[in-house]
Structure formats: C-alpha cells, structure tokens
Amino acid sequence: MKFKQSFSSYTGIVIFGFILILVFSDIPLKVLSWDTMGYQVYWTQILVHHDINISNLDFYQHIKDTYQTSDTLYQFVSTADGNFITRYPLGWAILDAPFILLGHLYALISGFPIDGFSKPYQIAALCGSLFYTGLGIYWFRKVLVHFFSDKWTAIILIAVLLGTNYLNINYMTLGLVHVYLFTLYAGLLLQTIRFHQNYRLKNALLIGVFIGLMIATRPTEIVAIFIPLLWGVGSFSDFRLRIKLIFTTQFKLYLAAALLAFSCVFPQLIYWKLTTGSWVFYSYVNGGEGLDLLSPHTRNFLLSFRKGWWLYTPMMFFATLGFYQIYQKQKSIFWALFSYFIFNLYLVSSWTTWWYASSFSQRAIEQSYPIMGIALGFFFVYQVKWRKLILILASVFLFLNLFQTYQYHVQILPDDRITKAYYVSVFGQVKGPSKEQLKLLLIDRNQTVFKNQEEYVKVKTIRYQGEKPLMMSQQGSTYSQNIRIPYHQLTSKDHAWIRGYGILEAQKIPQNASLHFTMAMLHQDNPYMWHAISMRNENQVKFKKDTLIFDYLTPEIRTNNDELSVGFWHQDGDSVLLHDFYIEVWEPKK
C-alpha cells in the first residue's frame, strides 16, 4: 500500500505513539484510584475475597491508606441489610477482565500483595486503558474513511484526538470509563454502517454487544440506541418503513441484537439481586448529586468559564455546527446522529454537579467524539465558502487545546473552580499562579475552618427552639431537635460560613462521651456534605460546662429549597447536658 493511500493510518499510529510517549514519560501507577477504584471492587471481591458481599469497609480502608486511592471511601454505598456495594456499574470490569486476570496471575507468581490494587493490578489496568485507546483510534479511523477521503480523515483524526480534551482523558485520566466508551461508540458506528449495508446477523449481534456493554458501563448510554435504530432514516416515510421492517422481515435480527445487549446487562442485575435483594438498585444515593431532568444546566455545561465544553474545547463547537452540513448533504444519517447528540447533551448537562470535577473541559461527553468527529468532518469538507478561515481557526483551536492541556497538567488550570477573571489572568501563562491569582478562583469547598472572618459579615443568628436543657444519653435523648432552615432563607449568596455554638455541661469528669455536633445539607431529606465535630475526636474533652464551636462552609447546593440541618447526636458513652445551641450565618462581603 502506498503511503499516500494510507496517510490517515500513519496519522492514527503517530497520534497513538504520541499518547504512549506522554504516558510512559510519567507512568501513573495509581490507575486504580478514585472512581476506578470503585470499578475494580468487582474483581477484588471475586479474586481476593471469593465473595461478592462486603460486610464492612475495613479492607478498603486499608487499601485507601496503603495506596492513597482517594480521600474518602465515597465509592461505596450501604444496603438495607447493613452491607456495602460499589456504587459503580460492572461494565468496566467486563471490558478490563483479560488485563486484570493477567495482573492477578502475575501477582500470584511474583510475590506482590494479592489485594487487587498492588503494582501488577495497576499495570494491568494501565495496559487495558491503553489497549482500548489504540483500538478506539483504529475503529474511529475506519468510520471516518467511510465518509471522507484519506486526507480529510487524517485531518479529522488530528482535530479530534489532539484538538480536544480526548488527549487529556486518554493521557492523564487513564482507566476512566470514558476511554472505553469512546472505543465502544466507534465500534457501534462501524457495525451500524456495515449492518445497514447488508443486514447480516454478525453485525446485528455486534451492535447488541456494543450497546449492552455501554449500558453496563454507564446506564445513561442507553441513548446510543438512536444510532442503529435511526440510521438510514431520512424522512417520515423512511421511519415508517423502518418500523415495518423491524417487526417483519428483520425482526429476528433486531431481536438477536436486543437479547445480546440484555445478556451484557444481566450480570449487573444478578449482582444487585444477590447483594441487595433487588433486581434494580439505584446506587447514586448522595443527596447532593443526581439527575435533575427538569432542570438541565445546558448553558453552563456549554459556555461557563468553570467547565464550559465549547469554551475549553472550541473544536467541538465546529463539530456541533457540522450537523447542519450532515442534514444538507446526507440526511439519511442526520436523525440518527443528531437525536443521539441532543439526548446525550440533555442527560449529561442534567447531572446536578454538571462540572464533573477532576477533568479538563467536560469529560462526560468525550465518549461521543466518534459521532462528533463525523459532524466535524462534514463541517470541514462541505463548508466550502469559509473553509480556509475555518481550517485556520481549527489550527488555532488545536494549539490552544495542546497548550491548555499542558496548563492543566502543571495545575495552572485547576480541576475546578475557574472563574472568568482567573481564566483571563492565566491565559497564555506558563508559570504557576500567584497568590493573587488564586484568590480569583471560586471558593474551595473543602475548607473546614473559618479563618478569613474579616472578608465576611454576620447577617443573622438562629437559635435552637427545642427543650432546654436537654439531657443527652443512650437512656434519654439520642438526638436533639435540629435547626432546619432552607438555603434561600440563610443567604442569597453562592456560599456562606455557618458558625455553630453548643453550650454543654458534663455529667461526669473526666468526660467520656461520644457526642457529635453535626451539620449537613438536606435534599428532600437526603443528607449531603455531612460534617461533625466530636468530643471523641477532641481527645475526650475534660470540662464541667463549656462551649463547643463548629465551623461549616455551605456546599454547592442542589436547589435553593435544600435545608441546612444542625443538631447534636449522642452516639454512646457518658451523658451530657445540652443547655443551648445556635448558629451564626456569615456572608461574603464581595
């Protein structure tokens, strides 16, 4: 094959090689950390504990402390019977199975700890992520050459793989499901094209496998069904014909695809049934985040300085415009791709924490780039009048992406909290941000001590209205009556400091009570950002009568009707007399 005929192949190989160089120049041996730790739980339970049930989190606390996999064990949720399960679906575990099993085998014969997270498992997960990166590029190129010439395919590969946050995700966040989902979408497109060319059973089955694995990896990827179902449907008459074919001559093909898709999801249902007693279990029980389908954050998702997709990945703005060219030039694929794009954008921007922390640009939409790559190609190829200007701007976008990926890597652009003032301040900067620049960021919500009181003003005091004094003990009152107040009655600002005061009297000296002063936000009575200051954590404070002071920074609220809940909880130990407690609300002056 002549070089000219396979220029796009060489382009894909070079880009994959570039990613490998970046990875192996700074090999991350913490692939199985944060979210990916939650995916690895399936294999850890099977290979290490030989039991899918988790009765307590002692083992994973040890893993967290040993390998620094995350700050907290947020990856787990409790079940009704007091056990725990991972909050994440098992699709990743299926996709990475060959690599994790090889890593386990090497750990067995080499003397490394058999714990699911030691070096062999980390290397296995690293290799798995890179394998799917390479396979995704290979399939993506095959999809593109179906629509475009070899030269244009090479240009689109460069624009998508180097000119978007695809590079950051496949280099700096190895192991995340988005790496795998990009490959599954490329494979789905490839098999959809082939299926609608010849209607072969093989292609139908592969479509079923890809969709099933997508749903098993991330349930919201169910929107991918629009792609094979509407492919080739360019008009209402085409749609009616498609429905007719599905239920007549092609019924067995579609049924086979659906059954195979379900078979990929079925292991998840079995897991939930065995561990929770229910066939379906909603594991995202944190009150602070979830799908709010009636309140999508689409504008912020696309345009905000905090994490706007079009702002930080402007190449994808061109791709979005490309749907118009698809409609004009190849309407038979427009509704399949555009329907998917609209519903996917709606879902990912309806997540309450729409900024998807720990990412450059919007990581939640990266897996859609095989679809967006087609749209971008149509925009490049068929926007003839402005093509030269478009390609110049695309080149600028590419270099901007490479530079800002570097800025993100060296933490000039942080994971989160970026404001317009900060973005403008560090634009083009290659050295770390100054203290003055850091002040331009959104407030760090991880703070637990109210240090900068001079920058705030006290706006109200709210007192406890329950029984006073209240004897708190295991024989008496375990909980105080809480102060509960909606956020919109606390402040109109985006945050406030809450300073709590509890006036307590010990009934025994030295005091040995496990008493907690607690604050949390409630969304429909489900708590999030629960914090407490505890007498036990204060080295069993020895006092007769004293005031316990507790600072709490309000989290990013889900709705203005979410309530702040403040109170005392007597867990065990000696009794304590609660004379009174109250809170002060401090708003920022600026």
Secondary structure per residue as TSV (DSSP state, phi and psi in degrees):
chain	resnum	aa	ss	phi	psi
A	1	M	-	360.0	133.0
A	2	K	-	-73.2	150.1
A	3	F	T	-56.7	-41.7
A	4	K	G	-61.7	-34.7
A	5	Q	G	-75.2	-19.0
A	6	S	G	-125.7	30.8
A	7	F	H	-58.2	-39.0
A	8	S	H	-66.3	-32.8
A	9	S	H	-63.7	-46.6
A	10	Y	H	-63.3	-35.8
A	11	T	H	-61.6	-47.1
A	12	G	H	-60.8	-41.8
A	13	I	H	-64.2	-43.8
A	14	V	H	-63.7	-43.1
A	15	I	H	-64.9	-42.4
A	16	F	H	-62.8	-40.2
A	17	G	H	-61.7	-38.9
A	18	F	H	-62.1	-42.5
A	19	I	H	-63.3	-41.6
A	20	L	H	-62.0	-41.4
A	21	I	H	-61.3	-45.3
A	22	L	H	-60.4	-43.4
A	23	V	H	-66.7	-49.7
A	24	F	H	-80.3	-8.2
A	25	S	T	-79.4	-15.2
A	26	D	S	-151.8	67.5
A	27	I	-	-61.7	119.9
A	28	P	-	-85.4	120.1
A	29	L	S	-103.1	28.3
A	30	K	-	-125.5	43.2
A	31	V	-	-62.0	-40.5
A	32	L	S	-85.9	66.4
A	33	S	S	-140.4	167.4
A	34	W	T	51.2	-128.3
A	35	D	H	-58.8	-38.8
A	36	T	H	-65.6	-25.7
A	37	M	H	-58.7	-40.7
A	38	G	H	-64.4	-34.2
A	39	Y	H	-70.5	-36.8
A	40	Q	H	-72.1	-14.0
A	41	V	H	-56.4	-37.5
A	42	Y	H	-57.5	-50.8
A	43	W	H	-71.2	-33.7
A	44	T	H	-63.0	-43.3
A	45	Q	I	-65.1	-39.4
A	46	I	I	-74.4	-48.0
A	47	L	I	-83.2	-31.8
A	48	V	I	-98.7	-47.2
A	49	H	I	-99.7	-14.6
A	50	H	S	55.4	35.3
A	51	D	-	-159.8	128.7
A	52	I	S	-81.5	-11.2
A	53	N	-	-85.8	141.4
A	54	I	B	-119.9	107.9
A	55	S	S	-82.7	-30.7
A	56	N	-	-151.6	170.9
A	57	L	S	-104.8	17.6
A	58	D	H	-58.7	-43.8
A	59	F	H	-62.2	-45.0
A	60	Y	H	-74.5	-25.4
A	61	Q	H	-64.7	-40.4
A	62	H	H	-63.7	-43.1
A	63	I	H	-60.8	-44.5
A	64	K	H	-61.4	-43.9
A	65	D	H	-70.8	-33.7
A	66	T	H	-76.6	-44.1
A	67	Y	H	-109.2	1.8
A	68	Q	-	50.1	53.4
A	69	T	-	-75.2	-25.3
A	70	S	-	-171.8	172.4
A	71	D	S	-76.8	-37.6
A	72	T	S	-136.1	170.9
A	73	L	-	-92.6	54.1
A	74	Y	T	-67.6	-12.7
A	75	Q	T	-70.2	-11.4
A	76	F	E	-114.2	150.1
A	77	V	E	-130.9	151.4
A	78	S	E	-87.3	153.2
A	79	T	-	-106.0	174.0
A	80	A	T	-62.1	-29.3
A	81	D	T	-89.7	8.8
A	82	G	S	88.9	-0.5
A	83	N	-	-84.6	-175.8
A	84	F	E	-131.8	152.0
A	85	I	E	-136.8	160.4
A	86	T	E	-72.2	143.3
A	87	R	S	-77.9	-10.5
A	88	Y	S	-97.6	147.4
A	89	P	-	-67.2	167.8
A	90	L	S	-98.2	6.7
A	91	G	H	-56.0	-41.3
A	92	W	H	-59.6	-42.2
A	93	A	H	-63.5	-35.7
A	94	I	H	-67.7	-48.1
A	95	L	H	-65.1	-35.9
A	96	D	T	-94.0	4.7
A	97	A	H	-52.0	-49.7
A	98	P	H	-58.4	-37.5
A	99	F	H	-75.5	-44.0
A	100	I	H	-65.3	-38.1
A	101	L	H	-66.0	-39.5
A	102	L	H	-65.7	-39.5
A	103	G	H	-62.7	-39.4
A	104	H	H	-65.3	-42.4
A	105	L	H	-61.3	-42.8
A	106	Y	H	-65.2	-38.7
A	107	A	H	-62.8	-37.1
A	108	L	H	-64.5	-37.9
A	109	I	H	-96.2	-6.3
A	110	S	H	-111.9	-8.5
A	111	G	T	91.3	3.6
A	112	F	-	-72.9	156.4
A	113	P	-	-56.5	134.6
A	114	I	-	-91.5	76.8
A	115	D	S	-131.3	2.7
A	116	G	S	84.8	-7.0
A	117	F	S	-135.5	0.2
A	118	S	S	-71.9	179.7
A	119	K	H	-53.2	-44.4
A	120	P	H	-59.7	-37.9
A	121	Y	H	-70.5	-37.5
A	122	Q	H	-64.5	-43.7
A	123	I	H	-65.3	-38.6
A	124	A	H	-61.3	-44.7
A	125	A	H	-65.9	-37.2
A	126	L	H	-60.9	-47.4
A	127	C	H	-64.8	-37.7
A	128	G	H	-62.6	-44.7
A	129	S	H	-62.2	-43.6
A	130	L	H	-68.0	-35.6
A	131	F	H	-59.9	-46.6
A	132	Y	H	-71.1	-27.8
A	133	T	H	-63.1	-49.2
A	134	G	H	-63.3	-43.5
A	135	L	H	-64.4	-37.7
A	136	G	H	-64.1	-41.9
A	137	I	H	-62.9	-42.2
A	138	Y	H	-61.4	-48.5
A	139	W	H	-69.4	-37.5
A	140	F	H	-60.4	-43.6
A	141	R	H	-61.2	-42.0
A	142	K	H	-61.7	-35.5
A	143	V	H	-66.5	-45.7
A	144	L	H	-64.8	-39.2
A	145	V	H	-69.3	-13.9
A	146	H	H	-68.7	-27.9
A	147	F	H	-108.1	-28.1
A	148	F	S	-128.7	163.6
A	149	S	-	-69.1	168.2
A	150	D	H	-61.2	-39.9
A	151	K	H	-64.1	-47.6
A	152	W	H	-66.5	-35.2
A	153	T	H	-60.0	-43.3
A	154	A	H	-62.2	-42.0
A	155	I	H	-63.2	-42.6
A	156	I	H	-67.4	-39.4
A	157	L	H	-58.4	-45.4
A	158	I	H	-63.4	-44.6
A	159	A	H	-63.3	-42.4
A	160	V	H	-80.5	-45.8
A	161	L	H	-80.0	-27.3
A	162	L	H	-112.5	-17.9
A	163	G	S	-100.9	10.8
A	164	T	S	-136.7	-179.9
A	165	N	T	-74.3	3.9
A	166	Y	H	-55.0	-42.3
A	167	L	H	-61.2	-46.1
A	168	N	H	-62.3	-43.7
A	169	I	H	-66.7	-41.0
A	170	N	H	-85.2	-0.9
A	171	Y	H	-116.1	-48.6
A	172	M	H	-98.3	-16.8
A	173	T	S	-124.5	50.5
A	174	L	T	-55.8	141.3
A	175	G	T	94.7	-18.1
A	176	L	-	-67.5	152.0
A	177	V	H	-62.3	-22.8
A	178	H	H	-62.7	-32.3
A	179	V	H	-60.7	-44.7
A	180	Y	H	-74.2	-38.7
A	181	L	H	-67.8	-35.4
A	182	F	H	-55.1	-45.1
A	183	T	H	-65.8	-41.6
A	184	L	H	-63.8	-37.8
A	185	Y	H	-68.0	-40.0
A	186	A	H	-62.3	-42.9
A	187	G	H	-64.7	-40.1
A	188	L	H	-62.1	-44.6
A	189	L	H	-60.9	-43.7
A	190	L	H	-61.9	-45.8
A	191	Q	H	-72.5	-31.0
A	192	T	H	-64.6	-43.8
A	193	I	H	-58.8	-47.3
A	194	R	H	-68.8	-38.1
A	195	F	H	-62.3	-43.2
A	196	H	H	-80.0	-0.7
A	197	Q	H	-89.8	-34.4
A	198	N	H	-138.4	-7.3
A	199	Y	-	52.6	52.4
A	200	R	-	-93.2	147.5
A	201	L	H	-61.0	-39.0
A	202	K	H	-55.7	-46.4
A	203	N	H	-69.4	-35.7
A	204	A	H	-63.0	-42.4
A	205	L	H	-65.2	-40.3
A	206	L	H	-66.5	-36.7
A	207	I	H	-59.9	-43.5
A	208	G	H	-61.4	-41.8
A	209	V	H	-63.2	-46.8
A	210	F	H	-63.3	-45.6
A	211	I	H	-66.0	-41.5
A	212	G	H	-61.3	-43.1
A	213	L	H	-67.2	-35.5
A	214	M	H	-61.7	-48.6
A	215	I	H	-65.1	-38.7
A	216	A	H	-67.8	-24.1
A	217	T	H	-87.8	-39.2
A	218	R	-	-154.9	102.9
A	219	P	G	-53.8	-30.4
A	220	T	G	-67.9	-11.6
A	221	E	G	-71.6	4.4
A	222	I	G	-58.6	-21.5
A	223	V	G	-63.4	-13.1
A	224	A	G	-64.7	-17.5
A	225	I	G	-64.1	-21.3
A	226	F	H	-61.9	-30.1
A	227	I	H	-66.3	-57.6
A	228	P	H	-72.4	-30.5
A	229	L	H	-71.4	-35.1
A	230	L	H	-105.2	2.1
A	231	W	T	-63.3	127.1
A	232	G	T	88.8	-0.3
A	233	V	-	-97.5	105.0
A	234	G	-	-110.9	-3.8
A	235	S	S	-153.1	172.3
A	236	F	H	-66.6	-35.6
A	237	S	H	-66.0	-36.6
A	238	D	H	-62.8	-38.5
A	239	F	H	-65.1	-44.5
A	240	R	H	-62.9	-38.8
A	241	L	H	-65.7	-39.3
A	242	R	H	-62.2	-45.6
A	243	I	H	-59.7	-41.9
A	244	K	H	-63.1	-44.6
A	245	L	H	-65.6	-38.3
A	246	I	H	-59.6	-36.4
A	247	F	T	-100.0	6.9
A	248	T	T	-128.0	-102.4
A	249	T	T	-67.6	-27.5
A	250	Q	T	-104.6	12.7
A	251	F	H	-58.0	-44.7
A	252	K	H	-63.7	-35.1
A	253	L	H	-66.4	-47.0
A	254	Y	H	-69.0	-36.3
A	255	L	H	-64.3	-42.7
A	256	A	H	-61.6	-42.0
A	257	A	H	-63.7	-42.8
A	258	A	H	-65.2	-41.8
A	259	L	H	-65.8	-38.9
A	260	L	H	-69.9	-36.6
A	261	A	H	-62.2	-44.2
A	262	F	H	-64.2	-36.0
A	263	S	H	-64.2	-27.8
A	264	C	H	-75.5	-27.6
A	265	V	H	-88.5	-25.1
A	266	F	H	-57.0	-39.8
A	267	P	H	-55.9	-33.0
A	268	Q	H	-65.4	-41.8
A	269	L	H	-64.1	-40.2
A	270	I	H	-62.4	-44.4
A	271	Y	H	-58.9	-48.0
A	272	W	H	-61.9	-41.8
A	273	K	H	-62.8	-41.9
A	274	L	H	-74.3	-28.9
A	275	T	H	-100.0	-26.2
A	276	T	H	-119.6	-15.3
A	277	G	S	87.7	-4.3
A	278	S	S	-118.6	146.1
A	279	W	S	-69.4	-31.2
A	280	V	S	-127.1	131.0
A	281	F	-	-134.3	125.3
A	282	Y	-	-88.7	110.3
A	283	S	-	-92.6	-10.5
A	284	Y	-	-89.2	74.9
A	285	V	-	-94.2	0.7
A	286	N	-	-65.1	119.9
A	287	G	T	-62.1	-19.2
A	288	G	T	-82.7	-8.4
A	289	E	-	-147.1	154.8
A	290	G	-	161.8	179.8
A	291	L	B	-82.9	118.5
A	292	D	-	-108.9	84.5
A	293	L	T	-67.1	-19.2
A	294	L	T	-89.9	-5.1
A	295	S	S	-136.4	64.1
A	296	P	-	-67.0	150.8
A	297	H	-	-106.9	44.1
A	298	T	H	-62.1	-41.4
A	299	R	H	-62.3	-47.7
A	300	N	H	-64.8	-39.5
A	301	F	H	-58.4	-37.5
A	302	L	H	-88.4	-36.8
A	303	L	H	-125.0	-7.3
A	304	S	-	-70.9	150.6
A	305	F	T	-70.3	-20.4
A	306	R	T	-66.3	-45.1
A	307	K	T	-163.5	32.8
A	308	G	-	-64.7	126.8
A	309	W	H	-61.2	-51.6
A	310	W	H	-68.4	-29.5
A	311	L	H	-71.8	-47.0
A	312	Y	H	-89.6	-15.5
A	313	T	-	-133.1	66.3
A	314	P	T	-62.8	-19.4
A	315	M	H	-57.7	-31.9
A	316	M	H	-77.7	-15.2
A	317	F	H	-68.6	-42.6
A	318	F	H	-59.9	-41.4
A	319	A	H	-62.4	-40.0
A	320	T	H	-62.7	-41.3
A	321	L	H	-62.8	-27.1
A	322	G	H	-65.3	-16.8
A	323	F	H	-62.7	-29.3
A	324	Y	H	-64.5	-42.5
A	325	Q	H	-65.3	-35.9
A	326	I	H	-62.7	-44.0
A	327	Y	H	-61.1	-39.0
A	328	Q	H	-74.2	-38.6
A	329	K	H	-102.8	-28.5
A	330	Q	-	-149.6	71.0
A	331	K	H	-61.9	-20.7
A	332	S	H	-65.1	-19.7
A	333	I	H	-112.4	-3.2
A	334	F	H	-62.3	-51.1
A	335	W	H	-67.3	-32.4
A	336	A	H	-63.1	-47.3
A	337	L	H	-77.9	-41.9
A	338	F	H	-71.8	-38.1
A	339	S	H	-61.4	-44.2
A	340	Y	H	-59.9	-46.9
A	341	F	H	-59.1	-46.9
A	342	I	H	-65.1	-47.6
A	343	F	H	-68.5	-36.2
A	344	N	H	-67.2	-44.2
A	345	L	H	-61.0	-41.1
A	346	Y	H	-60.7	-43.8
A	347	L	H	-68.2	-49.4
A	348	V	H	-68.5	-26.8
A	349	S	T	-89.9	-3.9
A	350	S	T	-90.1	-8.5
A	351	W	B	-68.8	130.1
A	352	T	S	-60.4	-38.6
A	353	T	S	-91.0	67.0
A	354	W	T	-63.3	-15.1
A	355	W	T	-82.4	-7.9
A	356	Y	-	39.8	75.5
A	357	A	S	-54.0	167.4
A	358	S	S	60.2	49.3
A	359	S	S	-155.7	155.5
A	360	F	S	-97.2	125.2
A	361	S	S	61.8	-158.7
A	362	Q	-	-97.1	103.4
A	363	R	G	-71.5	-25.5
A	364	A	G	-67.4	-16.2
A	365	I	G	-109.6	1.9
A	366	E	G	-62.9	-32.8
A	367	Q	G	-66.6	-15.2
A	368	S	G	-82.8	1.1
A	369	Y	H	-65.2	-25.6
A	370	P	H	-60.4	-37.7
A	371	I	H	-70.7	-45.6
A	372	M	H	-65.8	-29.3
A	373	G	H	-63.6	-38.2
A	374	I	H	-62.7	-46.8
A	375	A	H	-62.3	-40.2
A	376	L	H	-63.4	-40.4
A	377	G	H	-61.6	-43.3
A	378	F	H	-62.9	-37.4
A	379	F	H	-66.2	-43.0
A	380	F	H	-64.6	-46.6
A	381	V	H	-76.6	-40.3
A	382	Y	H	-104.7	-3.1
A	383	Q	-	-90.1	69.9
A	384	V	-	-67.0	-41.9
A	385	K	T	-59.8	-40.7
A	386	W	T	-108.9	17.9
A	387	R	H	-59.0	-45.2
A	388	K	H	-61.1	-44.7
A	389	L	H	-65.1	-40.9
A	390	I	H	-62.1	-43.6
A	391	L	H	-69.4	-32.7
A	392	I	H	-65.0	-46.1
A	393	L	H	-64.2	-38.4
A	394	A	H	-62.6	-37.1
A	395	S	H	-64.9	-40.4
A	396	V	H	-62.3	-44.1
A	397	F	H	-61.0	-39.3
A	398	L	H	-62.7	-49.6
A	399	F	H	-67.7	-34.5
A	400	L	H	-62.4	-42.4
A	401	N	H	-64.0	-43.6
A	402	L	H	-62.2	-42.0
A	403	F	H	-68.1	-42.5
A	404	Q	H	-74.2	-26.3
A	405	T	H	-63.7	-40.0
A	406	Y	H	-63.2	-45.3
A	407	Q	H	-58.7	-39.3
A	408	Y	H	-66.7	-40.6
A	409	H	H	-62.2	-38.1
A	410	V	T	-97.0	11.1
A	411	Q	T	68.1	25.3
A	412	I	S	-72.8	-42.0
A	413	L	S	-96.9	112.7
A	414	P	-	-75.5	169.6
A	415	D	S	-58.0	-32.3
A	416	D	S	-154.7	179.9
A	417	R	-	74.6	11.2
A	418	I	-	-74.2	134.9
A	419	T	-	-112.6	169.2
A	420	K	H	-60.1	-43.8
A	421	A	H	-62.7	-41.1
A	422	Y	H	-68.3	-43.5
A	423	Y	H	-58.5	-46.6
A	424	V	H	-64.1	-38.3
A	425	S	H	-63.5	-39.1
A	426	V	H	-101.2	5.5
A	427	F	T	-60.3	122.5
A	428	G	T	80.1	4.0
A	429	Q	-	-83.0	139.1
A	430	V	-	-112.8	-7.9
A	431	K	S	-104.6	162.2
A	432	G	-	-60.9	154.0
A	433	P	-	-67.9	147.6
A	434	S	-	-81.3	170.1
A	435	K	H	-61.6	-37.1
A	436	E	H	-66.5	-39.1
A	437	Q	H	-66.1	-39.8
A	438	L	H	-62.1	-27.1
A	439	K	T	-68.2	-15.8
A	440	L	T	-81.7	-10.6
A	441	L	S	-73.9	159.9
A	442	L	-	-61.4	156.3
A	443	I	-	-61.2	142.6
A	444	D	-	-78.0	110.1
A	445	R	T	-75.8	-3.0
A	446	N	T	-85.6	-2.0
A	447	Q	-	-67.0	143.8
A	448	T	-	-124.6	-6.0
A	449	V	S	-123.8	128.1
A	450	F	-	-82.6	92.7
A	451	K	-	-95.7	-36.4
A	452	N	-	-99.9	58.7
A	453	Q	G	-61.7	-27.3
A	454	E	G	-67.0	-17.1
A	455	E	G	-92.0	3.8
A	456	Y	E	-128.3	164.6
A	457	V	E	-131.7	136.2
A	458	K	E	-76.6	125.0
A	459	V	E	-110.2	-20.8
A	460	K	E	-165.0	158.8
A	461	T	E	-124.8	132.3
A	462	I	E	-124.1	126.0
A	463	R	E	-105.3	153.3
A	464	Y	-	-65.7	132.4
A	465	Q	-	-108.4	7.8
A	466	G	S	-87.6	-166.5
A	467	E	-	-61.1	133.8
A	468	K	S	-136.2	135.1
A	469	P	S	-70.6	161.0
A	470	L	E	-122.2	121.7
A	471	M	E	-81.0	117.8
A	472	M	E	-105.7	119.6
A	473	S	S	-162.9	171.3
A	474	Q	S	-70.7	-24.2
A	475	Q	S	-88.8	-19.1
A	476	G	S	-112.3	-117.0
A	477	S	B	-93.0	118.7
A	478	T	S	-81.7	-32.9
A	479	Y	B	-124.6	143.6
A	480	S	-	-82.4	165.1
A	481	Q	-	-70.3	129.2
A	482	N	-	-85.9	149.5
A	483	I	E	-76.2	124.2
A	484	R	E	-130.0	125.3
A	485	I	E	-146.6	132.6
A	486	P	E	-61.7	149.0
A	487	Y	H	-59.0	-39.0
A	488	H	H	-67.6	-16.7
A	489	Q	H	-89.8	-15.4
A	490	L	H	-77.3	-50.2
A	491	T	-	-163.2	158.0
A	492	S	S	-100.0	-0.5
A	493	K	S	-83.8	170.2
A	494	D	S	-76.6	-13.3
A	495	H	-	-159.5	164.3
A	496	A	-	-154.4	152.5
A	497	W	E	-91.4	134.4
A	498	I	E	-109.6	121.6
A	499	R	E	-110.1	119.6
A	500	G	E	-104.6	144.2
A	501	Y	E	-125.8	125.3
A	502	G	E	-120.0	125.0
A	503	I	E	-100.1	112.4
A	504	L	E	-122.9	152.6
A	505	E	E	-132.4	124.1
A	506	A	E	-73.1	142.5
A	507	Q	S	-98.1	-3.7
A	508	K	S	-153.7	139.4
A	509	I	S	-127.0	128.9
A	510	P	S	-71.0	148.0
A	511	Q	-	-80.8	136.1
A	512	N	-	-134.4	66.0
A	513	A	E	-116.6	141.3
A	514	S	E	-98.1	86.5
A	515	L	E	-114.7	132.8
A	516	H	E	-120.1	129.4
A	517	F	E	-93.2	113.0
A	518	T	E	-116.8	146.2
A	519	M	E	-139.1	142.1
A	520	A	E	-158.2	158.6
A	521	M	E	-96.1	146.3
A	522	L	E	-120.2	128.3
A	523	H	E	-113.0	110.0
A	524	Q	T	51.5	45.0
A	525	D	T	70.5	5.5
A	526	N	E	-97.5	120.4
A	527	P	E	-76.8	149.0
A	528	Y	E	-146.3	157.7
A	529	M	E	50.8	53.4
A	530	W	E	-80.4	125.8
A	531	H	E	-131.9	155.9
A	532	A	E	-150.7	151.5
A	533	I	E	-114.8	132.8
A	534	S	E	-124.3	145.1
A	535	M	T	-64.1	-35.3
A	536	R	G	-62.0	-40.2
A	537	N	G	-75.1	-11.4
A	538	E	G	-98.2	26.5
A	539	N	T	60.7	41.1
A	540	Q	S	52.9	68.7
A	541	V	-	-50.2	132.9
A	542	K	-	-100.5	106.6
A	543	F	-	-150.8	160.5
A	544	K	S	-95.7	-55.2
A	545	K	E	-144.4	127.2
A	546	D	E	-153.2	173.1
A	547	T	E	-114.7	125.0
A	548	L	E	-96.5	126.8
A	549	I	E	-111.9	136.2
A	550	F	E	-138.8	125.7
A	551	D	E	-102.8	141.3
A	552	Y	E	-144.1	123.4
A	553	L	E	-93.2	124.6
A	554	T	-	-61.1	140.1
A	555	P	-	-79.6	179.8
A	556	E	-	-73.9	111.5
A	557	I	-	-75.9	154.7
A	558	R	S	-81.6	-44.7
A	559	T	-	-141.9	161.4
A	560	N	T	-67.9	-14.5
A	561	N	T	-89.4	-6.1
A	562	D	-	-59.1	144.8
A	563	E	E	-108.1	140.7
A	564	L	E	-82.9	131.0
A	565	S	E	-121.8	124.2
A	566	V	E	-129.6	131.4
A	567	G	E	-171.1	-172.3
A	568	F	E	-118.7	144.3
A	569	W	E	-131.1	120.0
A	570	H	E	-94.5	107.2
A	571	Q	E	-81.4	-48.0
A	572	D	E	-170.0	177.8
A	573	G	E	92.3	-160.3
A	574	D	S	-63.9	154.9
A	575	S	-	-76.2	153.8
A	576	V	E	-136.8	137.6
A	577	L	E	-93.5	119.5
A	578	L	E	-93.6	108.7
A	579	H	E	-78.4	-39.7
A	580	D	E	-174.4	159.8
A	581	F	E	-153.9	155.3
A	582	Y	E	-155.1	166.6
A	583	I	E	-128.3	149.1
A	584	E	E	-110.9	141.7
A	585	V	E	-108.1	121.6
A	586	W	E	-115.1	119.3
A	587	E	E	-98.0	149.4
A	588	P	E	-67.0	141.7
A	589	K	-	-70.7	-33.5
A	590	K	-	-100.5	360.0
